[in-house]
Amino acid sequence: MGLFDRLKSNRHKTPQQRKENSIKLLKESGIKVFEGLPVIEGYEEAKTRTKDEIVQRAVALCIVSVYAEGFLSDTPIKENQDFVAPIIEKYNATGFFTEKEKAFLENENPLPQDAINFSWQYECYNVLLWALGFSKNLSFPGEICDVSGLVKILAATPSFEKFYKNSKLRDKEEILDEADLIYRYDWACVDARINGLDIDKLNSGVVLERHRALNWLINYMEQEWDNISTDT
């Protein structure tokens, strides 16, 4: 590694520095901290998802979440499928869905719990829009995202190509910062649940979905979307 490369490398946080920054933010918010929680991968080791992967996943998540919301609002299955079909065609999204998503979209009698689970993925879509530069920051995970506003971002874009062009992938450093932070927020939620404690400031559902999306973004354990784990 040459001098220039070393200087460039030194500008990135170490995993320990990233952990310490996250802990500081948790403490400032009054969130319980576990100092022994490990660090996540460093800048040099982590391999984040490509722009192509993220844009396609964002489109798929938006469509599946909209479909799930329609089911939960008692829209007839055929009507719901007819509603999303032209959206899928508009964004050339047929090949973007996972096996579980395809099964849900094609199921003539989906389980209500499946629809609830998929509708929660608006929170994952929110993270991916942030990673693609459509929002300036990820707010404190205390409230659910602005679903209507987020859906409009895609709906107002005439094609997949335009959506792709409008996207600007964030630096890996920023993605790792958020991945480390949500990892520690999620530990606090799990700890509260195990110990029967209230944690009013955090929305555990929002935290869980963000953790899933950020783990996918940093290619955690090389797991694909349907199998992403949120270990704490």
MIDOSE-1310 file (N, C-alpha, C; in nm, 2 decimals, decimal comma, always signed):
residues 232
mglf	+0,08/-0,12/+0,00/+0,00/+0,00/+0,00/+0,09/+0,12/+0,00; +0,06/+0,22/-0,09/+0,14/+0,34/-0,10/+0,10/+0,44/+0,00; +0,18/+0,55/+0,00/+0,15/+0,66/+0,10/+0,01/+0,71/+0,09; -0,03/+0,74/-0,04/-0,16/+0,80/-0,06/-0,27/+0,70/-0,01
drlk	-0,25/+0,57/-0,04/-0,35/+0,48/+0,00/-0,36/+0,47/+0,15; -0,25/+0,48/+0,22/-0,25/+0,47/+0,37/-0,32/+0,59/+0,43; -0,29/+0,71/+0,37/-0,35/+0,83/+0,42/-0,50/+0,83/+0,40; -0,54/+0,78/+0,28/-0,69/+0,76/+0,25/-0,75/+0,67/+0,35
snrh	-0,69/+0,55/+0,38/-0,74/+0,45/+0,47/-0,75/+0,51/+0,61; -0,66/+0,59/+0,65/-0,66/+0,64/+0,78/-0,78/+0,74/+0,81; -0,85/+0,78/+0,70/-0,96/+0,87/+0,72/-1,08/+0,80/+0,77; -1,08/+0,67/+0,75/-1,20/+0,59/+0,79/-1,19/+0,55/+0,94
ktpq	-1,31/+0,54/+1,00/-1,32/+0,50/+1,14/-1,27/+0,36/+1,16; -1,21/+0,33/+1,27/-1,19/+0,19/+1,30/-1,32/+0,13/+1,36; -1,34/+0,00/+1,36/-1,46/-0,06/+1,42/-1,48/-0,01/+1,56; -1,37/+0,00/+1,64/-1,39/+0,04/+1,78/-1,43/+0,19/+1,79
qrke	-1,38/+0,28/+1,70/-1,43/+0,42/+1,70/-1,57/+0,42/+1,66; -1,61/+0,34/+1,57/-1,76/+0,34/+1,53/-1,84/+0,30/+1,64; -1,80/+0,19/+1,71/-1,87/+0,14/+1,83/-1,88/+0,25/+1,94; -1,77/+0,32/+1,96/-1,77/+0,43/+2,06/-1,87/+0,54/+2,03
nsik	-1,87/+0,58/+1,90/-1,96/+0,68/+1,85/-2,11/+0,64/+1,87; -2,14/+0,51/+1,84/-2,27/+0,46/+1,86/-2,31/+0,46/+2,01; -2,23/+0,42/+2,09/-2,25/+0,41/+2,23/-2,28/+0,55/+2,29; -2,21/+0,65/+2,24/-2,23/+0,79/+2,28/-2,37/+0,83/+2,24
llke	-2,41/+0,80/+2,12/-2,54/+0,84/+2,08/-2,65/+0,77/+2,16; -2,63/+0,65/+2,19/-2,73/+0,58/+2,27/-2,74/+0,64/+2,41; -2,63/+0,67/+2,47/-2,63/+0,73/+2,60/-2,70/+0,87/+2,60; -2,67/+0,94/+2,50/-2,73/+1,08/+2,49/-2,88/+1,07/+2,48
sgik	-2,93/+0,95/+2,42/-3,08/+0,93/+2,40/-3,14/+0,86/+2,52; -3,06/+0,83/+2,62/-3,11/+0,76/+2,74/-3,14/+0,61/+2,71; -3,07/+0,55/+2,61/-3,10/+0,41/+2,58/-2,99/+0,32/+2,65; -3,03/+0,21/+2,70/-2,94/+0,12/+2,77/-2,84/+0,07/+2,68
vfeg	-2,71/+0,06/+2,73/-2,60/+0,02/+2,65/-2,53/-0,11/+2,71; -2,49/-0,20/+2,62/-2,41/-0,31/+2,66/-2,27/-0,29/+2,60; -2,18/-0,25/+2,69/-2,05/-0,22/+2,64/-1,98/-0,34/+2,58; -2,02/-0,46/+2,62/-1,95/-0,58/+2,57/-2,00/-0,63/+2,43
lpvi	-2,10/-0,56/+2,37/-2,14/-0,60/+2,24/-2,03/-0,58/+2,14; -2,00/-0,68/+2,06/-1,88/-0,67/+1,97/-1,89/-0,56/+1,86; -1,78/-0,53/+1,80/-1,78/-0,44/+1,69/-1,83/-0,51/+1,56; -1,87/-0,43/+1,46/-1,90/-0,49/+1,33/-1,78/-0,48/+1,24
egye	-1,79/-0,53/+1,12/-1,68/-0,53/+1,03/-1,63/-0,39/+1,00; -1,50/-0,37/+0,97/-1,45/-0,24/+0,94/-1,46/-0,21/+0,80; -1,42/-0,08/+0,76/-1,44/-0,03/+0,63/-1,37/-0,12/+0,52; -1,25/-0,16/+0,55/-1,18/-0,24/+0,45/-1,23/-0,38/+0,43
eakt	-1,29/-0,44/+0,54/-1,34/-0,57/+0,53/-1,48/-0,58/+0,47; -1,57/-0,48/+0,51/-1,71/-0,49/+0,47/-1,73/-0,47/+0,32; -1,82/-0,55/+0,26/-1,85/-0,54/+0,12/-2,00/-0,51/+0,11; -2,03/-0,39/+0,09/-2,17/-0,34/+0,08/-2,23/-0,38/-0,06
rtkd	-2,36/-0,38/-0,06/-2,43/-0,42/-0,18/-2,41/-0,32/-0,29; -2,42/-0,36/-0,42/-2,40/-0,27/-0,53/-2,52/-0,18/-0,55; -2,51/-0,08/-0,62/-2,62/+0,01/-0,65/-2,73/-0,06/-0,72; -2,69/-0,15/-0,82/-2,79/-0,23/-0,89/-2,88/-0,31/-0,79
eivq	-2,81/-0,38/-0,70/-2,88/-0,46/-0,61/-2,98/-0,38/-0,52; -2,93/-0,27/-0,47/-3,01/-0,18/-0,38/-3,13/-0,12/-0,45; -3,11/-0,07/-0,57/-3,22/-0,01/-0,64/-3,33/-0,11/-0,67; -3,29/-0,23/-0,72/-3,39/-0,34/-0,75/-3,46/-0,38/-0,62
rava	-3,39/-0,39/-0,51/-3,45/-0,43/-0,39/-3,55/-0,33/-0,34; -3,51/-0,20/-0,35/-3,60/-0,09/-0,31/-3,73/-0,10/-0,39; -3,72/-0,12/-0,52/-3,84/-0,12/-0,60/-3,93/-0,24/-0,55; -3,87/-0,36/-0,53/-3,94/-0,47/-0,49/-4,01/-0,45/-0,36
lciv	-3,94/-0,40/-0,26/-3,99/-0,37/-0,13/-4,11/-0,28/-0,13; -4,10/-0,18/-0,21/-4,21/-0,08/-0,22/-4,34/-0,15/-0,28; -4,32/-0,22/-0,38/-4,44/-0,29/-0,45/-4,50/-0,39/-0,35; -4,42/-0,48/-0,29/-4,47/-0,58/-0,20/-4,54/-0,52/-0,08
svya	-4,48/-0,41/-0,03/-4,54/-0,34/+0,09/-4,68/-0,28/+0,05; -4,69/-0,22/-0,07/-4,81/-0,16/-0,11/-4,92/-0,27/-0,13; -4,88/-0,38/-0,18/-4,97/-0,50/-0,20/-5,02/-0,55/-0,07; -4,92/-0,56/+0,03/-4,96/-0,61/+0,16/-5,06/-0,51/+0,23
egfl	-5,03/-0,39/+0,21/-5,12/-0,29/+0,27/-5,26/-0,30/+0,21; -5,27/-0,32/+0,08/-5,40/-0,34/+0,02/-5,47/-0,46/+0,07; -5,40/-0,57/+0,09/-5,47/-0,68/+0,15/-5,52/-0,65/+0,29; -5,44/-0,58/+0,37/-5,48/-0,55/+0,51/-5,60/-0,45/+0,51
sdtp	-5,62/-0,38/+0,41/-5,73/-0,29/+0,40/-5,86/-0,35/+0,33; -5,85/-0,49/+0,32/-5,96/-0,57/+0,27/-5,99/-0,55/+0,12; -5,89/-0,51/+0,05/-5,90/-0,50/-0,10/-5,91/-0,65/-0,15; -6,01/-0,68/-0,23/-6,01/-0,82/-0,29/-5,88/-0,86/-0,35
iken	-5,84/-0,98/-0,34/-5,71/-1,03/-0,39/-5,70/-1,00/-0,54; -5,80/-1,03/-0,62/-5,79/-1,01/-0,77/-5,77/-0,86/-0,79; -5,84/-0,78/-0,73/-5,83/-0,63/-0,75/-5,69/-0,58/-0,70; -5,64/-0,64/-0,60/-5,51/-0,60/-0,55/-5,40/-0,64/-0,64
qdfv	-5,41/-0,76/-0,70/-5,32/-0,81/-0,80/-5,32/-0,73/-0,92; -5,44/-0,69/-0,97/-5,46/-0,61/-1,09/-5,40/-0,47/-1,06; -5,40/-0,43/-0,94/-5,35/-0,29/-0,91/-5,19/-0,29/-0,92; -5,13/-0,40/-0,87/-4,98/-0,39/-0,87/-4,92/-0,44/-1,00
apii	-5,00/-0,52/-1,08/-4,94/-0,57/-1,20/-4,88/-0,47/-1,29; -4,96/-0,36/-1,32/-4,90/-0,25/-1,41/-4,78/-0,18/-1,34; -4,77/-0,18/-1,21/-4,66/-0,12/-1,14/-4,54/-0,20/-1,16; -4,56/-0,33/-1,15/-4,45/-0,43/-1,17/-4,39/-0,41/-1,32
ekyn	-4,49/-0,40/-1,41/-4,45/-0,38/-1,55/-4,38/-0,25/-1,57; -4,43/-0,14/-1,51/-4,37/-0,01/-1,53/-4,22/+0,00/-1,49; -4,19/-0,08/-1,38/-4,05/-0,07/-1,33/-3,97/-0,20/-1,37; -4,03/-0,28/-1,46/-3,96/-0,40/-1,51/-3,91/-0,48/-1,39
atgf	-4,00/-0,50/-1,29/-3,96/-0,55/-1,16/-3,99/-0,70/-1,15; -4,03/-0,77/-1,25/-4,07/-0,91/-1,24/-3,95/-1,00/-1,18; -3,83/-0,97/-1,21/-3,72/-1,05/-1,16/-3,66/-0,99/-1,04; -3,72/-0,89/-0,97/-3,66/-0,83/-0,85/-3,70/-0,90/-0,72
ftek	-3,81/-0,98/-0,73/-3,87/-1,04/-0,61/-3,80/-1,16/-0,56; -3,80/-1,18/-0,43/-3,74/-1,31/-0,37/-3,85/-1,42/-0,39; -3,81/-1,54/-0,36/-3,90/-1,65/-0,36/-4,02/-1,63/-0,27; -4,00/-1,58/-0,15/-4,11/-1,56/-0,05/-4,20/-1,44/-0,10
ekaf	-4,14/-1,34/-0,16/-4,22/-1,23/-0,21/-4,31/-1,28/-0,33; -4,25/-1,35/-0,42/-4,33/-1,41/-0,53/-4,44/-1,49/-0,48; -4,42/-1,58/-0,39/-4,52/-1,67/-0,33/-4,63/-1,58/-0,27; -4,60/-1,48/-0,20/-4,70/-1,39/-0,14/-4,78/-1,32/-0,25
lene	-4,72/-1,27/-0,35/-4,79/-1,19/-0,45/-4,88/-1,28/-0,53; -4,85/-1,41/-0,54/-4,93/-1,51/-0,63/-5,03/-1,58/-0,55; -5,02/-1,58/-0,41/-5,11/-1,65/-0,33/-5,25/-1,60/-0,33; -5,35/-1,68/-0,36/-5,49/-1,64/-0,37/-5,55/-1,63/-0,23
nplp	-5,48/-1,69/-0,13/-5,54/-1,68/+0,01/-5,42/-1,66/+0,11; -5,36/-1,55/+0,10/-5,24/-1,53/+0,19/-5,28/-1,51/+0,34; -5,19/-1,55/+0,42/-5,22/-1,54/+0,57/-5,21/-1,39/+0,61; -5,30/-1,35/+0,70/-5,30/-1,21/+0,74/-5,16/-1,17/+0,81
qdai	-5,10/-1,27/+0,88/-4,97/-1,24/+0,94/-4,87/-1,22/+0,84; -4,87/-1,29/+0,73/-4,78/-1,26/+0,62/-4,79/-1,12/+0,57; -4,91/-1,08/+0,55/-4,94/-0,94/+0,50/-4,89/-0,84/+0,60; -4,91/-0,87/+0,73/-4,86/-0,77/+0,83/-4,70/-0,77/+0,82
nfsw	-4,64/-0,88/+0,81/-4,49/-0,89/+0,80/-4,44/-0,81/+0,68; -4,51/-0,83/+0,57/-4,46/-0,76/+0,45/-4,49/-0,61/+0,45; -4,60/-0,57/+0,52/-4,62/-0,43/+0,52/-4,52/-0,36/+0,61; -4,46/-0,43/+0,71/-4,36/-0,37/+0,79/-4,24/-0,34/+0,71
qyec	-4,22/-0,40/+0,59/-4,10/-0,37/+0,51/-4,10/-0,24/+0,45; -4,20/-0,16/+0,47/-4,19/-0,01/+0,44/-4,07/+0,05/+0,51; -4,04/+0,00/+0,63/-3,93/+0,05/+0,71/-3,80/+0,01/+0,64; -3,79/-0,11/+0,58/-3,67/-0,15/+0,51/-3,66/-0,06/+0,38
ynvl	-3,77/-0,04/+0,31/-3,77/+0,05/+0,19/-3,71/+0,19/+0,23; -3,75/+0,24/+0,34/-3,71/+0,36/+0,39/-3,55/+0,37/+0,40; -3,50/+0,26/+0,46/-3,35/+0,25/+0,47/-3,28/+0,25/+0,34; -3,34/+0,18/+0,24/-3,28/+0,17/+0,11/-3,29/+0,30/+0,04
lwal	-3,40/+0,37/+0,05/-3,41/+0,50/-0,01/-3,30/+0,60/+0,05; -3,28/+0,59/+0,18/-3,17/+0,67/+0,24/-3,04/+0,63/+0,18; -3,01/+0,50/+0,17/-2,88/+0,45/+0,12/-2,86/+0,50/-0,03; -2,98/+0,52/-0,10/-2,97/+0,57/-0,24/-2,97/+0,72/-0,25
gfsk	-2,97/+0,79/-0,14/-2,96/+0,93/-0,14/-3,09/+1,01/-0,15; -3,20/+0,94/-0,14/-3,33/+1,01/-0,15/-3,37/+1,08/-0,02; -3,31/+1,06/+0,09/-3,33/+1,13/+0,21/-3,20/+1,16/+0,28; -3,20/+1,27/+0,35/-3,07/+1,32/+0,41/-3,02/+1,23/+0,53
nlsf	-3,11/+1,18/+0,60/-3,07/+1,10/+0,72/-3,18/+1,00/+0,76; -3,14/+0,91/+0,85/-3,24/+0,82/+0,91/-3,27/+0,88/+1,04; -3,40/+0,90/+1,06/-3,44/+0,96/+1,19/-3,43/+0,86/+1,30; -3,43/+0,91/+1,43/-3,43/+0,82/+1,54/-3,55/+0,72/+1,53
pgei	-3,52/+0,59/+1,55/-3,62/+0,49/+1,53/-3,73/+0,48/+1,64; -3,80/+0,59/+1,66/-3,90/+0,59/+1,76/-4,04/+0,59/+1,70; -4,05/+0,62/+1,58/-4,18/+0,62/+1,51/-4,18/+0,56/+1,37; -4,29/+0,51/+1,32/-4,29/+0,45/+1,19/-4,27/+0,55/+1,09
cdvs	-4,22/+0,51/+0,97/-4,18/+0,60/+0,86/-4,31/+0,67/+0,80; -4,28/+0,77/+0,72/-4,39/+0,84/+0,65/-4,42/+0,75/+0,52; -4,51/+0,66/+0,53/-4,53/+0,56/+0,42/-4,57/+0,63/+0,30; -4,67/+0,72/+0,31/-4,72/+0,79/+0,19/-4,61/+0,87/+0,12
glvk	-4,53/+0,94/+0,19/-4,42/+1,02/+0,13/-4,32/+0,93/+0,06; -4,29/+0,82/+0,12/-4,19/+0,73/+0,07/-4,24/+0,66/-0,06; -4,36/+0,62/-0,06/-4,42/+0,56/-0,18/-4,42/+0,66/-0,30; -4,45/+0,79/-0,27/-4,45/+0,89/-0,37/-4,32/+0,90/-0,44
ilaa	-4,21/+0,88/-0,37/-4,08/+0,89/-0,43/-4,07/+0,80/-0,55; -4,11/+0,67/-0,54/-4,11/+0,58/-0,65/-4,22/+0,61/-0,75; -4,34/+0,64/-0,70/-4,46/+0,66/-0,78/-4,44/+0,78/-0,88; -4,36/+0,88/-0,83/-4,34/+1,00/-0,91/-4,24/+0,98/-1,02
tpsf	-4,17/+0,87/-1,01/-4,06/+0,84/-1,11/-4,12/+0,76/-1,22; -4,10/+0,80/-1,35/-4,17/+0,73/-1,46/-4,12/+0,60/-1,50; -4,00/+0,56/-1,46/-3,94/+0,43/-1,51/-3,83/+0,39/-1,41; -3,80/+0,26/-1,42/-3,69/+0,21/-1,34/-3,56/+0,28/-1,38
ekfy	-3,54/+0,31/-1,51/-3,41/+0,37/-1,55/-3,40/+0,51/-1,49; -3,51/+0,58/-1,48/-3,51/+0,72/-1,42/-3,48/+0,71/-1,27; -3,54/+0,61/-1,20/-3,52/+0,59/-1,06/-3,38/+0,56/-1,03; -3,32/+0,47/-1,12/-3,18/+0,44/-1,10/-3,09/+0,56/-1,12
knsk	-3,12/+0,64/-1,22/-3,04/+0,76/-1,25/-3,05/+0,86/-1,14; -3,17/+0,87/-1,07/-3,18/+0,96/-0,96/-3,12/+0,92/-0,83; -3,08/+0,79/-0,83/-3,02/+0,74/-0,71/-2,87/+0,77/-0,70; -2,82/+0,80/-0,58/-2,68/+0,83/-0,56/-2,64/+0,75/-0,43
lrdk	-2,56/+0,64/-0,45/-2,53/+0,55/-0,34/-2,44/+0,62/-0,24; -2,48/+0,61/-0,11/-2,40/+0,67/-0,01/-2,27/+0,59/+0,01; -2,18/+0,67/+0,07/-2,05/+0,61/+0,10/-2,06/+0,49/+0,20; -1,98/+0,39/+0,19/-1,98/+0,28/+0,28/-1,97/+0,32/+0,42
eeil	-1,89/+0,42/+0,45/-1,87/+0,47/+0,59/-2,00/+0,50/+0,66; -2,09/+0,58/+0,58/-2,22/+0,61/+0,64/-2,31/+0,49/+0,67; -2,30/+0,40/+0,57/-2,38/+0,28/+0,59/-2,34/+0,20/+0,71; -2,21/+0,18/+0,73/-2,15/+0,11/+0,84/-2,19/+0,18/+0,97
dead	-2,18/+0,31/+0,97/-2,22/+0,39/+1,09/-2,36/+0,35/+1,14; -2,46/+0,35/+1,04/-2,60/+0,32/+1,07/-2,61/+0,18/+1,11; -2,54/+0,09/+1,05/-2,55/-0,06/+1,08/-2,50/-0,08/+1,22; -2,39/-0,02/+1,26/-2,35/-0,04/+1,40/-2,45/+0,02/+1,50
liyr	-2,50/+0,14/+1,47/-2,59/+0,20/+1,56/-2,72/+0,12/+1,58; -2,78/+0,07/+1,47/-2,90/+0,00/+1,48/-2,88/-0,14/+1,55; -2,76/-0,19/+1,53/-2,73/-0,32/+1,60/-2,74/-0,30/+1,75; -2,70/-0,18/+1,80/-2,70/-0,15/+1,95/-2,84/-0,11/+1,99
ydwa	-2,91/-0,04/+1,91/-3,05/-0,01/+1,94/-3,13/-0,14/+1,95; -3,10/-0,24/+1,86/-3,18/-0,36/+1,86/-3,14/-0,44/+1,99; -3,02/-0,44/+2,03/-2,98/-0,51/+2,16/-3,07/-0,45/+2,27; -3,08/-0,32/+2,28/-3,16/-0,26/+2,38/-3,31/-0,30/+2,38
cvda	-3,36/-0,32/+2,26/-3,50/-0,37/+2,24/-3,51/-0,51/+2,29; -3,42/-0,59/+2,25/-3,42/-0,73/+2,29/-3,41/-0,75/+2,44; -3,32/-0,67/+2,50/-3,29/-0,67/+2,64/-3,42/-0,63/+2,72; -3,49/-0,53/+2,67/-3,61/-0,48/+2,73/-3,72/-0,59/+2,72
ring	-3,73/-0,66/+2,61/-3,83/-0,76/+2,59/-3,81/-0,88/+2,68; -3,68/-0,92/+2,69/-3,64/-1,04/+2,77/-3,67/-1,01/+2,92; -3,65/-0,89/+2,96/-3,66/-0,85/+3,10/-3,79/-0,79/+3,14; -3,88/-0,79/+3,04/-4,02/-0,73/+3,07/-4,02/-0,58/+3,10
ldid	-3,93/-0,51/+3,03/-3,91/-0,37/+3,06/-3,98/-0,28/+2,94; -4,02/-0,16/+2,98/-4,07/-0,07/+2,87/-3,95/+0,01/+2,82; -3,96/+0,03/+2,69/-3,86/+0,11/+2,62/-3,93/+0,21/+2,53; -3,99/+0,31/+2,59/-4,08/+0,40/+2,52/-4,02/+0,47/+2,41
klns	-3,89/+0,50/+2,42/-3,83/+0,59/+2,32/-3,81/+0,52/+2,18; -3,79/+0,39/+2,18/-3,77/+0,31/+2,06/-3,90/+0,24/+2,02; -3,92/+0,23/+1,89/-4,02/+0,14/+1,83/-3,95/+0,01/+1,79; -3,97/-0,10/+1,86/-3,90/-0,22/+1,84/-3,92/-0,27/+1,70
gvvl	-4,04/-0,25/+1,64/-4,07/-0,30/+1,51/-3,98/-0,22/+1,40; -3,98/-0,09/+1,42/-3,90/-0,01/+1,33/-3,75/-0,05/+1,34; -3,70/-0,07/+1,46/-3,56/-0,10/+1,49/-3,53/-0,24/+1,42; -3,62/-0,34/+1,44/-3,59/-0,47/+1,38/-3,58/-0,46/+1,23
erhr	-3,68/-0,39/+1,16/-3,68/-0,38/+1,02/-3,56/-0,30/+0,97; -3,52/-0,20/+1,03/-3,40/-0,13/+1,00/-3,27/-0,21/+1,01; -3,27/-0,29/+1,12/-3,16/-0,38/+1,14/-3,15/-0,48/+1,02; -3,26/-0,53/+0,98/-3,26/-0,63/+0,87/-3,21/-0,56/+0,74
alnw	-3,26/-0,45/+0,71/-3,22/-0,38/+0,59/-3,07/-0,34/+0,59; -3,02/-0,29/+0,70/-2,88/-0,25/+0,71/-2,79/-0,37/+0,71; -2,83/-0,48/+0,77/-2,75/-0,61/+0,77/-2,74/-0,65/+0,62; -2,85/-0,64/+0,55/-2,85/-0,68/+0,41/-2,75/-0,59/+0,33
liny	-2,76/-0,46/+0,36/-2,67/-0,36/+0,29/-2,52/-0,39/+0,31; -2,49/-0,43/+0,43/-2,35/-0,46/+0,46/-2,31/-0,61/+0,43; -2,41/-0,68/+0,37/-2,38/-0,82/+0,33/-2,35/-0,91/+0,45; -2,42/-0,89/+0,56/-2,39/-0,96/+0,68/-2,40/-1,11/+0,66
meqe	-2,29/-1,18/+0,69/-2,28/-1,32/+0,68/-2,32/-1,37/+0,54; -2,32/-1,28/+0,44/-2,35/-1,32/+0,30/-2,49/-1,38/+0,28; -2,58/-1,33/+0,37/-2,72/-1,38/+0,37/-2,80/-1,30/+0,26; -2,89/-1,38/+0,20/-2,98/-1,31/+0,10/-3,11/-1,26/+0,18
wdni	-3,19/-1,18/+0,11/-3,29/-1,11/+0,17/-3,39/-1,20/+0,26; -3,43/-1,31/+0,20/-3,53/-1,39/+0,27/-3,47/-1,45/+0,40; -3,34/-1,45/+0,41/-3,28/-1,52/+0,53/-3,20/-1,43/+0,62; -3,21/-1,30/+0,60/-3,13/-1,21/+0,68/-3,16/-1,22/+0,83
stdt	-3,06/-1,24/+0,91/-3,07/-1,25/+1,05/-3,03/-1,11/+1,12; -3,09/-1,09/+1,24/-3,06/-0,97/+1,31/-3,01/-1,00/+1,45; -2,89/-1,06/+1,45/-2,83/-1,11/+1,57/-2,79/-0,99/+1,66; -2,81/-1,01/+1,79/-2,76/-0,91/+1,89/-2,68/-0,98/+2,00
